[in-house]
């Protein structure tokens, strides 16, 4: 599913986009964050997307976050 996401330095300064579009993963996630459902996103904002495209945005973000190294420093006493 992540193969639906592409990164191209010539499109939106290299931000991840849904393949074949100029729609950024960030734009889709912001709509999800606002509480819109997948069908609402498709109907009202991006009619060329599919539910699978939106799921790919979520999966991409999960993969990105799960690959991060988190370094927690002890706070001074």
Buried (B, 14 or more C-beta within 10 A) or exposed (E): EEEBBEEEEEBBEEBBBBEEBEBBBBBBBEBBEEEBEBEEBBEEEBEEBEEEBBEBBBBBBEEEEEEEEEEEEEEEE
